[in-house]
């Protein structure tokens, strides 16, 4: 493996660690995820993302009332 590849892998690992850090969120008056303005694009160079349909699932949950039901039952 050459130096450039090592650098790329190191940066990816750093980004992943930063995303996975535990955070303490303060109480929110509005939902943090609102399923607004969701659109999908396909580039020439595609890098697979395993959560690409997350926005679609969130819209489904919102439109079926699942989110409201969960919020009502959550203490």
N, CA, C, O and CB atoms as a CASP TS submission, in Angstrom:
PFRMAT TS
TARGET T0000
AUTHOR 0000-0000-0000
METHOD Language model
MODEL 1
PARENT N/A
ATOM      1  N   UNK     1       0.856  -1.173   0.000  1.00  0.00           N
ATOM      2  CA  UNK     1       0.000   0.000   0.000  1.00  0.00           C
ATOM      3  C   UNK     1       0.901   1.234   0.000  1.00  0.00           C
ATOM      4  O   UNK     1       1.850   1.323   0.778  1.00  0.00           O
ATOM      5  CB  UNK     1      -0.973  -0.001   1.232  1.00  0.00           C
ATOM      6  N   UNK     2       0.596   2.164  -0.865  1.00  0.00           N
ATOM      7  CA  UNK     2       1.438   3.362  -0.921  1.00  0.00           C
ATOM      8  C   UNK     2       0.968   4.417   0.084  1.00  0.00           C
ATOM      9  O   UNK     2      -0.074   4.262   0.721  1.00  0.00           O
ATOM     10  CB  UNK     2       1.434   3.950  -2.341  1.00  0.00           C
ATOM     11  N   UNK     3       1.738   5.471   0.214  1.00  0.00           N
ATOM     12  CA  UNK     3       1.477   6.505   1.225  1.00  0.00           C
ATOM     13  C   UNK     3       0.138   7.197   0.991  1.00  0.00           C
ATOM     14  O   UNK     3      -0.566   7.536   1.942  1.00  0.00           O
ATOM     15  CB  UNK     3       2.602   7.543   1.224  1.00  0.00           C
ATOM     16  N   UNK     4      -0.207   7.404  -0.269  1.00  0.00           N
ATOM     17  CA  UNK     4      -1.466   8.088  -0.580  1.00  0.00           C
ATOM     18  C   UNK     4      -2.662   7.257  -0.100  1.00  0.00           C
ATOM     19  O   UNK     4      -3.600   7.797   0.488  1.00  0.00           O
ATOM     20  CB  UNK     4      -1.575   8.357  -2.103  1.00  0.00           C
ATOM     21  N   UNK     5      -2.628   5.947  -0.351  1.00  0.00           N
ATOM     22  CA  UNK     5      -3.711   5.074   0.091  1.00  0.00           C
ATOM     23  C   UNK     5      -3.824   5.055   1.612  1.00  0.00           C
ATOM     24  O   UNK     5      -4.925   5.078   2.162  1.00  0.00           O
ATOM     25  CB  UNK     5      -3.497   3.656  -0.435  1.00  0.00           C
ATOM     26  N   UNK     6      -2.685   5.015   2.278  1.00  0.00           N
ATOM     27  CA  UNK     6      -2.677   5.022   3.742  1.00  0.00           C
ATOM     28  C   UNK     6      -3.303   6.303   4.281  1.00  0.00           C
ATOM     29  O   UNK     6      -4.066   6.275   5.248  1.00  0.00           O
ATOM     30  CB  UNK     6      -1.244   4.870   4.273  1.00  0.00           C
ATOM     31  N   UNK     7      -2.977   7.414   3.655  1.00  0.00           N
ATOM     32  CA  UNK     7      -3.527   8.712   4.080  1.00  0.00           C
ATOM     33  C   UNK     7      -5.039   8.740   3.889  1.00  0.00           C
ATOM     34  O   UNK     7      -5.765   9.207   4.766  1.00  0.00           O
ATOM     35  CB  UNK     7      -2.871   9.870   3.290  1.00  0.00           C
ATOM     36  N   UNK     8      -5.517   8.246   2.753  1.00  0.00           N
ATOM     37  CA  UNK     8      -6.949   8.219   2.473  1.00  0.00           C
ATOM     38  C   UNK     8      -7.675   7.357   3.509  1.00  0.00           C
ATOM     39  O   UNK     8      -8.706   7.764   4.044  1.00  0.00           O
ATOM     40  CB  UNK     8      -7.214   7.688   1.046  1.00  0.00           C
ATOM     41  N   UNK     9      -7.141   6.174   3.790  1.00  0.00           N
ATOM     42  CA  UNK     9      -7.759   5.289   4.779  1.00  0.00           C
ATOM     43  C   UNK     9      -7.743   5.913   6.169  1.00  0.00           C
ATOM     44  O   UNK     9      -8.719   5.796   6.909  1.00  0.00           O
ATOM     45  CB  UNK     9      -7.043   3.938   4.805  1.00  0.00           C
ATOM     46  N   UNK    10      -6.643   6.575   6.533  1.00  0.00           N
ATOM     47  CA  UNK    10      -6.555   7.221   7.835  1.00  0.00           C
ATOM     48  C   UNK    10      -7.608   8.321   7.972  1.00  0.00           C
ATOM     49  O   UNK    10      -8.249   8.443   9.016  1.00  0.00           O
ATOM     50  CB  UNK    10      -5.153   7.799   8.049  1.00  0.00           C
ATOM     51  N   UNK    11      -7.785   9.122   6.917  1.00  0.00           N
ATOM     52  CA  UNK    11      -8.784  10.195   6.958  1.00  0.00           C
ATOM     53  C   UNK    11     -10.194   9.628   7.064  1.00  0.00           C
ATOM     54  O   UNK    11     -11.028  10.171   7.789  1.00  0.00           O
ATOM     55  CB  UNK    11      -8.669  11.083   5.713  1.00  0.00           C
ATOM     56  N   UNK    12     -10.468   8.537   6.344  1.00  0.00           N
ATOM     57  CA  UNK    12     -11.790   7.909   6.430  1.00  0.00           C
ATOM     58  C   UNK    12     -12.069   7.400   7.835  1.00  0.00           C
ATOM     59  O   UNK    12     -13.175   7.559   8.352  1.00  0.00           O
ATOM     60  CB  UNK    12     -11.901   6.758   5.430  1.00  0.00           C
ATOM     61  N   UNK    13     -11.063   6.789   8.452  1.00  0.00           N
ATOM     62  CA  UNK    13     -11.227   6.288   9.818  1.00  0.00           C
ATOM     63  C   UNK    13     -11.462   7.430  10.797  1.00  0.00           C
ATOM     64  O   UNK    13     -12.272   7.300  11.715  1.00  0.00           O
ATOM     65  CB  UNK    13     -10.000   5.480  10.243  1.00  0.00           C
ATOM     66  N   UNK    14     -10.756   8.561  10.610  1.00  0.00           N
ATOM     67  CA  UNK    14     -10.950   9.717  11.477  1.00  0.00           C
ATOM     68  C   UNK    14     -12.369  10.260  11.348  1.00  0.00           C
ATOM     69  O   UNK    14     -13.006  10.592  12.348  1.00  0.00           O
ATOM     70  CB  UNK    14      -9.932  10.812  11.145  1.00  0.00           C
ATOM     71  N   UNK    15     -12.861  10.349  10.113  1.00  0.00           N
ATOM     72  CA  UNK    15     -14.221  10.838   9.898  1.00  0.00           C
ATOM     73  C   UNK    15     -15.244   9.905  10.542  1.00  0.00           C
ATOM     74  O   UNK    15     -16.217  10.358  11.145  1.00  0.00           O
ATOM     75  CB  UNK    15     -14.507  10.981   8.398  1.00  0.00           C
ATOM     76  N   UNK    16     -15.016   8.609  10.409  1.00  0.00           N
ATOM     77  CA  UNK    16     -15.920   7.633  10.997  1.00  0.00           C
ATOM     78  C   UNK    16     -15.919   7.746  12.524  1.00  0.00           C
ATOM     79  O   UNK    16     -16.984   7.735  13.140  1.00  0.00           O
ATOM     80  CB  UNK    16     -15.527   6.212  10.565  1.00  0.00           C
ATOM     81  N   UNK    17     -14.746   7.853  13.137  1.00  0.00           N
ATOM     82  CA  UNK    17     -14.663   8.010  14.590  1.00  0.00           C
ATOM     83  C   UNK    17     -15.398   9.264  15.048  1.00  0.00           C
ATOM     84  O   UNK    17     -16.100   9.246  16.059  1.00  0.00           O
ATOM     85  CB  UNK    17     -13.198   8.066  15.038  1.00  0.00           C
ATOM     86  N   UNK    18     -15.235  10.342  14.305  1.00  0.00           N
ATOM     87  CA  UNK    18     -15.898  11.597  14.679  1.00  0.00           C
ATOM     88  C   UNK    18     -17.416  11.459  14.598  1.00  0.00           C
ATOM     89  O   UNK    18     -18.129  11.966  15.464  1.00  0.00           O
ATOM     90  CB  UNK    18     -15.425  12.747  13.770  1.00  0.00           C
ATOM     91  N   UNK    19     -17.924  10.768  13.553  1.00  0.00           N
ATOM     92  CA  UNK    19     -19.369  10.568  13.424  1.00  0.00           C
ATOM     93  C   UNK    19     -19.922   9.687  14.532  1.00  0.00           C
ATOM     94  O   UNK    19     -21.069   9.856  14.947  1.00  0.00           O
ATOM     95  CB  UNK    19     -19.696   9.957  12.075  1.00  0.00           C
ATOM     96  N   UNK    20     -19.117   8.749  15.012  1.00  0.00           N
ATOM     97  CA  UNK    20     -19.589   7.796  16.008  1.00  0.00           C
ATOM     98  C   UNK    20     -19.378   8.250  17.453  1.00  0.00           C
ATOM     99  O   UNK    20     -19.763   7.537  18.380  1.00  0.00           O
ATOM    100  CB  UNK    20     -18.906   6.489  15.800  1.00  0.00           C
ATOM    101  N   UNK    21     -18.777   9.416  17.658  1.00  0.00           N
ATOM    102  CA  UNK    21     -18.581   9.923  19.014  1.00  0.00           C
ATOM    103  C   UNK    21     -19.932  10.097  19.695  1.00  0.00           C
ATOM    104  O   UNK    21     -20.904  10.534  19.078  1.00  0.00           O
ATOM    105  CB  UNK    21     -17.804  11.263  18.996  1.00  0.00           C
ATOM    106  N   UNK    22     -19.975   9.749  20.972  1.00  0.00           N
ATOM    107  CA  UNK    22     -21.215   9.952  21.725  1.00  0.00           C
ATOM    108  C   UNK    22     -21.423  11.445  21.947  1.00  0.00           C
ATOM    109  O   UNK    22     -20.487  12.183  22.258  1.00  0.00           O
ATOM    110  CB  UNK    22     -21.179   9.190  23.087  1.00  0.00           C
ATOM    111  N   UNK    23     -22.658  11.865  21.781  1.00  0.00           N
ATOM    112  CA  UNK    23     -22.993  13.270  21.996  1.00  0.00           C
ATOM    113  C   UNK    23     -24.149  13.347  22.971  1.00  0.00           C
ATOM    114  O   UNK    23     -25.023  12.481  22.981  1.00  0.00           O
ATOM    115  CB  UNK    23     -23.347  13.980  20.659  1.00  0.00           C
ATOM    116  N   UNK    24     -24.153  14.361  23.771  1.00  0.00           N
ATOM    117  CA  UNK    24     -25.253  14.594  24.696  1.00  0.00           C
ATOM    118  C   UNK    24     -26.074  15.749  24.143  1.00  0.00           C
ATOM    119  O   UNK    24     -25.679  16.910  24.240  1.00  0.00           O
ATOM    120  CB  UNK    24     -24.736  14.900  26.150  1.00  0.00           C
ATOM    121  N   UNK    25     -27.219  15.417  23.562  1.00  0.00           N
ATOM    122  CA  UNK    25     -28.075  16.434  22.973  1.00  0.00           C
ATOM    123  C   UNK    25     -28.988  17.021  24.040  1.00  0.00           C
ATOM    124  O   UNK    25     -29.486  16.301  24.905  1.00  0.00           O
ATOM    125  CB  UNK    25     -28.902  15.848  21.814  1.00  0.00           C
ATOM    126  N   UNK    26     -29.204  18.314  23.977  1.00  0.00           N
ATOM    127  CA  UNK    26     -30.157  18.940  24.892  1.00  0.00           C
ATOM    128  C   UNK    26     -31.573  18.642  24.401  1.00  0.00           C
ATOM    129  O   UNK    26     -31.769  18.200  23.269  1.00  0.00           O
ATOM    130  CB  UNK    26     -29.911  20.486  24.995  1.00  0.00           C
ATOM    131  N   UNK    27     -32.550  18.889  25.262  1.00  0.00           N
ATOM    132  CA  UNK    27     -33.947  18.628  24.899  1.00  0.00           C
ATOM    133  C   UNK    27     -34.324  19.488  23.693  1.00  0.00           C
ATOM    134  O   UNK    27     -33.984  20.669  23.631  1.00  0.00           O
ATOM    135  CB  UNK    27     -34.902  18.916  26.102  1.00  0.00           C
ATOM    136  N   UNK    28     -35.023  18.886  22.747  1.00  0.00           N
ATOM    137  CA  UNK    28     -35.405  19.583  21.520  1.00  0.00           C
ATOM    138  C   UNK    28     -36.907  19.864  21.524  1.00  0.00           C
ATOM    139  O   UNK    28     -37.705  18.996  21.880  1.00  0.00           O
ATOM    140  CB  UNK    28     -35.012  18.753  20.274  1.00  0.00           C
ATOM    141  N   UNK    29     -37.283  21.066  21.131  1.00  0.00           N
ATOM    142  CA  UNK    29     -38.705  21.392  21.054  1.00  0.00           C
ATOM    143  C   UNK    29     -39.316  20.898  19.747  1.00  0.00           C
ATOM    144  O   UNK    29     -40.531  20.721  19.658  1.00  0.00           O
ATOM    145  CB  UNK    29     -38.913  22.900  21.193  1.00  0.00           C
ATOM    146  N   UNK    30     -38.480  20.675  18.730  1.00  0.00           N
ATOM    147  CA  UNK    30     -38.932  20.177  17.430  1.00  0.00           C
ATOM    148  C   UNK    30     -38.166  18.906  17.098  1.00  0.00           C
ATOM    149  O   UNK    30     -37.082  18.685  17.638  1.00  0.00           O
ATOM    150  CB  UNK    30     -38.738  21.249  16.314  1.00  0.00           C
ATOM    151  N   UNK    31     -38.705  18.068  16.220  1.00  0.00           N
ATOM    152  CA  UNK    31     -37.954  16.873  15.814  1.00  0.00           C
ATOM    153  C   UNK    31     -36.632  17.257  15.150  1.00  0.00           C
ATOM    154  O   UNK    31     -36.564  18.235  14.406  1.00  0.00           O
ATOM    155  CB  UNK    31     -38.795  16.009  14.854  1.00  0.00           C
ATOM    156  N   UNK    32     -35.599  16.490  15.422  1.00  0.00           N
ATOM    157  CA  UNK    32     -34.297  16.770  14.821  1.00  0.00           C
ATOM    158  C   UNK    32     -34.277  16.362  13.355  1.00  0.00           C
ATOM    159  O   UNK    32     -33.616  17.007  12.541  1.00  0.00           O
ATOM    160  CB  UNK    32     -33.186  16.046  15.584  1.00  0.00           C
ATOM    161  N   UNK    33     -34.996  15.294  13.011  1.00  0.00           N
ATOM    162  CA  UNK    33     -35.092  14.835  11.631  1.00  0.00           C
ATOM    163  C   UNK    33     -36.498  15.145  11.153  1.00  0.00           C
ATOM    164  O   UNK    33     -37.471  14.670  11.739  1.00  0.00           O
ATOM    165  CB  UNK    33     -34.763  13.304  11.500  1.00  0.00           C
ATOM    166  N   UNK    34     -36.614  15.927  10.105  1.00  0.00           N
ATOM    167  CA  UNK    34     -37.932  16.391   9.682  1.00  0.00           C
ATOM    168  C   UNK    34     -38.387  15.871   8.332  1.00  0.00           C
ATOM    169  O   UNK    34     -39.501  16.192   7.916  1.00  0.00           O
ATOM    170  CB  UNK    34     -37.942  17.861   9.650  1.00  0.00           C
ATOM    171  N   UNK    35     -37.586  15.086   7.625  1.00  0.00           N
ATOM    172  CA  UNK    35     -37.959  14.516   6.326  1.00  0.00           C
ATOM    173  C   UNK    35     -38.440  15.596   5.360  1.00  0.00           C
ATOM    174  O   UNK    35     -39.503  15.465   4.753  1.00  0.00           O
ATOM    175  CB  UNK    35     -39.051  13.455   6.505  1.00  0.00           C
ATOM    176  N   UNK    36     -37.671  16.640   5.223  1.00  0.00           N
ATOM    177  CA  UNK    36     -38.016  17.714   4.305  1.00  0.00           C
ATOM    178  C   UNK    36     -36.974  17.792   3.200  1.00  0.00           C
ATOM    179  O   UNK    36     -35.792  17.531   3.424  1.00  0.00           O
ATOM    180  CB  UNK    36     -38.126  19.062   5.050  1.00  0.00           C
ATOM    181  N   UNK    37     -37.413  18.146   2.036  1.00  0.00           N
ATOM    182  CA  UNK    37     -36.521  18.398   0.906  1.00  0.00           C
ATOM    183  C   UNK    37     -35.607  17.199   0.611  1.00  0.00           C
ATOM    184  O   UNK    37     -34.400  17.359   0.435  1.00  0.00           O
ATOM    185  CB  UNK    37     -35.676  19.638   1.181  1.00  0.00           C
ATOM    186  N   UNK    38     -36.187  16.021   0.560  1.00  0.00           N
ATOM    187  CA  UNK    38     -35.401  14.818   0.289  1.00  0.00           C
ATOM    188  C   UNK    38     -35.388  14.565  -1.206  1.00  0.00           C
ATOM    189  O   UNK    38     -36.439  14.487  -1.842  1.00  0.00           O
ATOM    190  CB  UNK    38     -35.969  13.590   1.050  1.00  0.00           C
ATOM    191  N   UNK    39     -34.199  14.436  -1.759  1.00  0.00           N
ATOM    192  CA  UNK    39     -34.066  14.083  -3.166  1.00  0.00           C
ATOM    193  C   UNK    39     -32.804  13.259  -3.333  1.00  0.00           C
ATOM    194  O   UNK    39     -31.883  13.355  -2.522  1.00  0.00           O
ATOM    195  CB  UNK    39     -34.032  15.348  -4.070  1.00  0.00           C
ATOM    196  N   UNK    40     -32.760  12.463  -4.366  1.00  0.00           N
ATOM    197  CA  UNK    40     -31.637  11.567  -4.595  1.00  0.00           C
ATOM    198  C   UNK    40     -30.978  11.922  -5.920  1.00  0.00           C
ATOM    199  O   UNK    40     -31.650  12.287  -6.884  1.00  0.00           O
ATOM    200  CB  UNK    40     -32.095  10.088  -4.586  1.00  0.00           C
ATOM    201  N   UNK    41     -29.670  11.811  -5.952  1.00  0.00           N
ATOM    202  CA  UNK    41     -28.903  12.068  -7.162  1.00  0.00           C
ATOM    203  C   UNK    41     -27.967  10.898  -7.401  1.00  0.00           C
ATOM    204  O   UNK    41     -27.570  10.214  -6.457  1.00  0.00           O
ATOM    205  CB  UNK    41     -28.113  13.399  -7.058  1.00  0.00           C
ATOM    206  N   UNK    42     -27.614  10.666  -8.648  1.00  0.00           N
ATOM    207  CA  UNK    42     -26.673   9.610  -8.982  1.00  0.00           C
ATOM    208  C   UNK    42     -25.517  10.253  -9.739  1.00  0.00           C
ATOM    209  O   UNK    42     -25.720  10.911 -10.759  1.00  0.00           O
ATOM    210  CB  UNK    42     -27.355   8.473  -9.826  1.00  0.00           C
ATOM    211  N   UNK    43     -24.325  10.061  -9.239  1.00  0.00           N
ATOM    212  CA  UNK    43     -23.144  10.632  -9.874  1.00  0.00           C
ATOM    213  C   UNK    43     -22.502   9.607 -10.802  1.00  0.00           C
ATOM    214  O   UNK    43     -22.863   8.430 -10.797  1.00  0.00           O
ATOM    215  CB  UNK    43     -22.132  11.109  -8.812  1.00  0.00           C
ATOM    216  N   UNK    44     -21.545  10.075 -11.597  1.00  0.00           N
ATOM    217  CA  UNK    44     -20.808   9.160 -12.470  1.00  0.00           C
ATOM    218  C   UNK    44     -20.021   8.145 -11.647  1.00  0.00           C
ATOM    219  O   UNK    44     -20.016   6.952 -11.950  1.00  0.00           O
ATOM    220  CB  UNK    44     -19.860   9.944 -13.394  1.00  0.00           C
ATOM    221  N   UNK    45     -19.367   8.627 -10.620  1.00  0.00           N
ATOM    222  CA  UNK    45     -18.635   7.732  -9.723  1.00  0.00           C
ATOM    223  C   UNK    45     -19.510   7.520  -8.492  1.00  0.00           C
ATOM    224  O   UNK    45     -19.731   8.447  -7.712  1.00  0.00           O
ATOM    225  CB  UNK    45     -17.215   8.322  -9.332  1.00  0.00           C
ATOM    226  N   UNK    46     -19.991   6.337  -8.326  1.00  0.00           N
ATOM    227  CA  UNK    46     -20.903   6.050  -7.229  1.00  0.00           C
ATOM    228  C   UNK    46     -20.169   5.289  -6.138  1.00  0.00           C
ATOM    229  O   UNK    46     -19.486   4.300  -6.400  1.00  0.00           O
ATOM    230  CB  UNK    46     -22.121   5.249  -7.723  1.00  0.00           C
ATOM    231  N   UNK    47     -20.321   5.764  -4.921  1.00  0.00           N
ATOM    232  CA  UNK    47     -19.787   5.057  -3.759  1.00  0.00           C
ATOM    233  C   UNK    47     -20.999   4.617  -2.952  1.00  0.00           C
ATOM    234  O   UNK    47     -21.788   5.453  -2.512  1.00  0.00           O
ATOM    235  CB  UNK    47     -18.794   5.966  -2.898  1.00  0.00           C
ATOM    236  N   UNK    48     -21.150   3.339  -2.758  1.00  0.00           N
ATOM    237  CA  UNK    48     -22.350   2.786  -2.128  1.00  0.00           C
ATOM    238  C   UNK    48     -22.516   3.312  -0.705  1.00  0.00           C
ATOM    239  O   UNK    48     -21.555   3.417   0.057  1.00  0.00           O
ATOM    240  CB  UNK    48     -22.290   1.255  -2.119  1.00  0.00           C
ATOM    241  N   UNK    49     -23.753   3.636  -0.373  1.00  0.00           N
ATOM    242  CA  UNK    49     -24.122   4.066   0.967  1.00  0.00           C
ATOM    243  C   UNK    49     -25.244   3.161   1.430  1.00  0.00           C
ATOM    244  O   UNK    49     -26.260   3.034   0.747  1.00  0.00           O
ATOM    245  CB  UNK    49     -24.548   5.577   1.003  1.00  0.00           C
ATOM    246  N   UNK    50     -25.076   2.533   2.573  1.00  0.00           N
ATOM    247  CA  UNK    50     -26.075   1.571   3.018  1.00  0.00           C
ATOM    248  C   UNK    50     -27.322   2.221   3.612  1.00  0.00           C
ATOM    249  O   UNK    50     -28.307   1.529   3.869  1.00  0.00           O
ATOM    250  CB  UNK    50     -25.467   0.651   4.029  1.00  0.00           C
ATOM    251  N   UNK    51     -27.302   3.524   3.832  1.00  0.00           N
ATOM    252  CA  UNK    51     -28.471   4.182   4.417  1.00  0.00           C
ATOM    253  C   UNK    51     -29.108   5.143   3.413  1.00  0.00           C
ATOM    254  O   UNK    51     -29.699   6.142   3.822  1.00  0.00           O
ATOM    255  CB  UNK    51     -28.078   4.937   5.704  1.00  0.00           C
ATOM    256  N   UNK    52     -29.007   4.875   2.138  1.00  0.00           N
ATOM    257  CA  UNK    52     -29.509   5.779   1.113  1.00  0.00           C
ATOM    258  C   UNK    52     -31.006   5.990   1.134  1.00  0.00           C
ATOM    259  O   UNK    52     -31.479   7.048   0.719  1.00  0.00           O
ATOM    260  CB  UNK    52     -29.122   5.278  -0.207  1.00  0.00           C
ATOM    261  N   UNK    53     -31.770   5.013   1.606  1.00  0.00           N
ATOM    262  CA  UNK    53     -33.226   5.129   1.612  1.00  0.00           C
ATOM    263  C   UNK    53     -33.769   5.587   2.958  1.00  0.00           C
ATOM    264  O   UNK    53     -34.977   5.526   3.188  1.00  0.00           O
ATOM    265  CB  UNK    53     -33.849   3.806   1.241  1.00  0.00           C
ATOM    266  N   UNK    54     -32.900   6.042   3.844  1.00  0.00           N
ATOM    267  CA  UNK    54     -33.333   6.463   5.167  1.00  0.00           C
ATOM    268  C   UNK    54     -34.373   7.578   5.083  1.00  0.00           C
ATOM    269  O   UNK    54     -35.350   7.576   5.832  1.00  0.00           O
ATOM    270  CB  UNK    54     -32.137   6.922   5.990  1.00  0.00           C
ATOM    271  N   UNK    55     -34.167   8.519   4.185  1.00  0.00           N
ATOM    272  CA  UNK    55     -35.132   9.608   4.019  1.00  0.00           C
ATOM    273  C   UNK    55     -36.487   9.106   3.569  1.00  0.00           C
ATOM    274  O   UNK    55     -37.516   9.593   4.039  1.00  0.00           O
ATOM    275  CB  UNK    55     -34.612  10.621   3.024  1.00  0.00           C
ATOM    276  N   UNK    56     -36.504   8.133   2.662  1.00  0.00           N
ATOM    277  CA  UNK    56     -37.767   7.567   2.192  1.00  0.00           C
ATOM    278  C   UNK    56     -38.501   6.860   3.327  1.00  0.00           C
ATOM    279  O   UNK    56     -39.720   6.978   3.452  1.00  0.00           O
ATOM    280  CB  UNK    56     -37.520   6.592   1.033  1.00  0.00           C
ATOM    281  N   UNK    57     -37.758   6.124   4.154  1.00  0.00           N
ATOM    282  CA  UNK    57     -38.388   5.452   5.300  1.00  0.00           C
ATOM    283  C   UNK    57     -38.928   6.465   6.299  1.00  0.00           C
ATOM    284  O   UNK    57     -39.979   6.247   6.901  1.00  0.00           O
ATOM    285  CB  UNK    57     -37.385   4.516   5.994  1.00  0.00           C
ATOM    286  N   UNK    58     -38.218   7.566   6.477  1.00  0.00           N
ATOM    287  CA  UNK    58     -38.685   8.594   7.402  1.00  0.00           C
ATOM    288  C   UNK    58     -39.973   9.234   6.886  1.00  0.00           C
ATOM    289  O   UNK    58     -40.901   9.478   7.657  1.00  0.00           O
ATOM    290  CB  UNK    58     -37.600   9.668   7.608  1.00  0.00           C
ATOM    291  N   UNK    59     -40.027   9.500   5.600  1.00  0.00           N
ATOM    292  CA  UNK    59     -41.270  10.030   5.019  1.00  0.00           C
ATOM    293  C   UNK    59     -42.427   9.049   5.207  1.00  0.00           C
ATOM    294  O   UNK    59     -43.541   9.456   5.537  1.00  0.00           O
ATOM    295  CB  UNK    59     -41.076  10.334   3.519  1.00  0.00           C
ATOM    296  N   UNK    60     -42.168   7.772   5.001  1.00  0.00           N
ATOM    297  CA  UNK    60     -43.190   6.752   5.187  1.00  0.00           C
ATOM    298  C   UNK    60     -43.691   6.747   6.628  1.00  0.00           C
ATOM    299  O   UNK    60     -44.897   6.708   6.870  1.00  0.00           O
ATOM    300  CB  UNK    60     -42.645   5.371   4.809  1.00  0.00           C
ATOM    301  N   UNK    61     -42.763   6.787   7.583  1.00  0.00           N
ATOM    302  CA  UNK    61     -43.147   6.792   8.999  1.00  0.00           C
ATOM    303  C   UNK    61     -43.959   8.039   9.345  1.00  0.00           C
ATOM    304  O   UNK    61     -44.924   7.962  10.104  1.00  0.00           O
ATOM    305  CB  UNK    61     -41.900   6.712   9.894  1.00  0.00           C
ATOM    306  N   UNK    62     -43.570   9.179   8.792  1.00  0.00           N
ATOM    307  CA  UNK    62     -44.310  10.415   9.073  1.00  0.00           C
ATOM    308  C   UNK    62     -45.703  10.384   8.454  1.00  0.00           C
ATOM    309  O   UNK    62     -46.677  10.763   9.104  1.00  0.00           O
ATOM    310  CB  UNK    62     -43.536  11.629   8.549  1.00  0.00           C
ATOM    311  N   UNK    63     -45.805   9.937   7.207  1.00  0.00           N
ATOM    312  CA  UNK    63     -47.090   9.945   6.514  1.00  0.00           C
ATOM    313  C   UNK    63     -48.075   8.918   7.059  1.00  0.00           C
ATOM    314  O   UNK    63     -49.286   9.097   6.928  1.00  0.00           O
ATOM    315  CB  UNK    63     -46.875   9.700   5.052  1.00  0.00           C
ATOM    316  N   UNK    64     -47.577   7.847   7.668  1.00  0.00           N
ATOM    317  CA  UNK    64     -48.472   6.835   8.236  1.00  0.00           C
ATOM    318  C   UNK    64     -48.843   7.138   9.683  1.00  0.00           C
ATOM    319  O   UNK    64     -49.694   6.457  10.254  1.00  0.00           O
ATOM    320  CB  UNK    64     -47.825   5.464   8.154  1.00  0.00           C
ATOM    321  N   UNK    65     -48.222   8.145  10.283  1.00  0.00           N
ATOM    322  CA  UNK    65     -48.536   8.511  11.662  1.00  0.00           C
ATOM    323  C   UNK    65     -47.713   7.754  12.686  1.00  0.00           C
ATOM    324  O   UNK    65     -47.950   7.885  13.887  1.00  0.00           O
ATOM    325  CB  UNK    65     -49.985   8.279  11.928  1.00  0.00           C
ATOM    326  N   UNK    66     -46.759   6.972  12.237  1.00  0.00           N
ATOM    327  CA  UNK    66     -45.932   6.189  13.156  1.00  0.00           C
ATOM    328  C   UNK    66     -45.140   7.087  14.099  1.00  0.00           C
ATOM    329  O   UNK    66     -45.040   6.792  15.289  1.00  0.00           O
ATOM    330  CB  UNK    66     -44.979   5.288  12.374  1.00  0.00           C
ATOM    331  N   UNK    67     -44.581   8.167  13.591  1.00  0.00           N
ATOM    332  CA  UNK    67     -43.774   9.070  14.417  1.00  0.00           C
ATOM    333  C   UNK    67     -44.632   9.685  15.526  1.00  0.00           C
ATOM    334  O   UNK    67     -44.208   9.740  16.681  1.00  0.00           O
ATOM    335  CB  UNK    67     -43.141  10.184  13.547  1.00  0.00           C
ATOM    336  N   UNK    68     -45.835  10.145  15.177  1.00  0.00           N
ATOM    337  CA  UNK    68     -46.732  10.743  16.143  1.00  0.00           C
ATOM    338  C   UNK    68     -47.099   9.727  17.230  1.00  0.00           C
ATOM    339  O   UNK    68     -47.126  10.059  18.415  1.00  0.00           O
ATOM    340  CB  UNK    68     -47.993  11.271  15.444  1.00  0.00           C
ATOM    341  N   UNK    69     -47.380   8.492  16.816  1.00  0.00           N
ATOM    342  CA  UNK    69     -47.752   7.439  17.767  1.00  0.00           C
ATOM    343  C   UNK    69     -46.607   7.128  18.718  1.00  0.00           C
ATOM    344  O   UNK    69     -46.823   6.971  19.920  1.00  0.00           O
ATOM    345  CB  UNK    69     -48.172   6.169  17.022  1.00  0.00           C
ATOM    346  N   UNK    70     -45.407   7.040  18.198  1.00  0.00           N
ATOM    347  CA  UNK    70     -44.246   6.780  19.051  1.00  0.00           C
ATOM    348  C   UNK    70     -44.052   7.930  20.032  1.00  0.00           C
ATOM    349  O   UNK    70     -43.812   7.697  21.217  1.00  0.00           O
ATOM    350  CB  UNK    70     -42.971   6.577  18.196  1.00  0.00           C
ATOM    351  N   UNK    71     -44.153   9.164  19.555  1.00  0.00           N
ATOM    352  CA  UNK    71     -43.982  10.324  20.441  1.00  0.00           C
ATOM    353  C   UNK    71     -45.022  10.362  21.554  1.00  0.00           C
ATOM    354  O   UNK    71     -44.714  10.753  22.680  1.00  0.00           O
ATOM    355  CB  UNK    71     -44.054  11.610  19.636  1.00  0.00           C
ATOM    356  N   UNK    72     -46.259   9.955  21.241  1.00  0.00           N
ATOM    357  CA  UNK    72     -47.317   9.962  22.258  1.00  0.00           C
ATOM    358  C   UNK    72     -47.050   8.906  23.333  1.00  0.00           C
ATOM    359  O   UNK    72     -47.386   9.122  24.498  1.00  0.00           O
ATOM    360  CB  UNK    72     -48.693   9.716  21.604  1.00  0.00           C
ATOM    361  N   UNK    73     -46.462   7.787  22.969  1.00  0.00           N
ATOM    362  CA  UNK    73     -46.257   6.688  23.922  1.00  0.00           C
ATOM    363  C   UNK    73     -44.916   6.773  24.631  1.00  0.00           C
ATOM    364  O   UNK    73     -44.685   6.044  25.595  1.00  0.00           O
ATOM    365  CB  UNK    73     -46.365   5.357  23.212  1.00  0.00           C
ATOM    366  N   UNK    74     -44.022   7.653  24.170  1.00  0.00           N
ATOM    367  CA  UNK    74     -42.685   7.776  24.745  1.00  0.00           C
ATOM    368  C   UNK    74     -42.723   8.651  25.992  1.00  0.00           C
ATOM    369  O   UNK    74     -43.350   9.710  25.992  1.00  0.00           O
ATOM    370  CB  UNK    74     -41.702   8.356  23.713  1.00  0.00           C
ATOM    371  N   UNK    75     -42.055   8.211  27.050  1.00  0.00           N
ATOM    372  CA  UNK    75     -42.018   8.986  28.302  1.00  0.00           C
ATOM    373  C   UNK    75     -40.687   9.680  28.421  1.00  0.00           C
ATOM    374  O   UNK    75     -40.445  10.385  29.401  1.00  0.00           O
ATOM    375  CB  UNK    75     -42.263   8.082  29.533  1.00  0.00           C
TER
END
